[in-house]
Amino acid sequence: KASKAAKGDKRFLHEAEVFSALKGARQIFFFEEGIRAGGVGETLFAALAERGMQLALHLTAVDCEFVPQATVASCLHRYGLDREGMVNTVLDFVSTQQHREE
């Protein structure tokens, strides 16, 4: 359920909208610019599991570690959260799946 602060704010989705959008999906790639443990991605994946949704889940986020000071672009690249990293994550998965099917 959306919090009171999120009501009326189009940036926030209600649970029903999220699960409706994911209905029929076979896999989800979730990229989070935050800590993996207890983050939005982990919370979403737990909610999907509670509802019995069978999906391949791929979460890219920062592990519980100190992030050294750097530019935003440098940090995103380091953790695979820039455009290049996200594309490579998905392409690597697709490539691995294709090799398994051969």
TADA-V383860 format. One record per residue. N is the residue number from 1. SS is DSSP state (H for helix, E for strand, C for the rest). BURIAL is # if it has 16 or more other C-alpha atoms within 10 Angstrom, else .. Layout:
# TADA-V383860
<<N & SS & BURIAL> <N & SS & BURIAL>>
This chain:
# TADA-V383860
<<1 & C & .> <2 & C & .> <3 & C & .> <4 & C & .> <5 & C & .> <6 & C & .> <7 & C & .> <8 & C & .> <9 & C & .> <10 & C & .> <11 & C & .> <12 & C & .> <13 & C & .> <14 & C & .> <15 & H & .> <16 & H & .> <17 & H & .> <18 & H & .> <19 & H & #> <20 & H & .> <21 & H & .> <22 & H & .> <23 & C & .> <24 & C & .> <25 & C & .> <26 & C & .> <27 & E & .> <28 & E & .> <29 & E & .> <30 & E & #> <31 & E & #> <32 & E & #> <33 & E & #> <34 & E & .> <35 & E & #> <36 & C & #> <37 & C & .> <38 & C & .> <39 & C & .> <40 & H & #> <41 & H & #> <42 & H & #> <43 & H & .> <44 & H & #> <45 & H & #> <46 & H & .> <47 & H & .> <48 & H & #> <49 & H & .> <50 & H & .> <51 & C & .> <52 & C & .> <53 & C & #> <54 & C & .> <55 & C & #> <56 & E & .> <57 & E & .> <58 & E & #> <59 & E & .> <60 & E & #> <61 & E & #> <62 & E & #> <63 & C & .> <64 & C & .> <65 & C & .> <66 & C & .> <67 & C & .> <68 & C & .> <69 & C & .> <70 & C & .> <71 & C & .> <72 & H & .> <73 & H & .> <74 & H & .> <75 & H & #> <76 & H & #> <77 & H & .> <78 & H & .> <79 & C & #> <80 & C & #> <81 & C & #> <82 & C & #> <83 & H & .> <84 & H & .> <85 & H & #> <86 & H & #> <87 & H & .> <88 & H & .> <89 & H & #> <90 & H & .> <91 & H & .> <92 & H & .> <93 & H & .> <94 & H & .> <95 & H & .> <96 & H & .> <97 & H & .> <98 & H & .> <99 & H & .> <100 & H & .> <101 & H & .> <102 & C & .>>
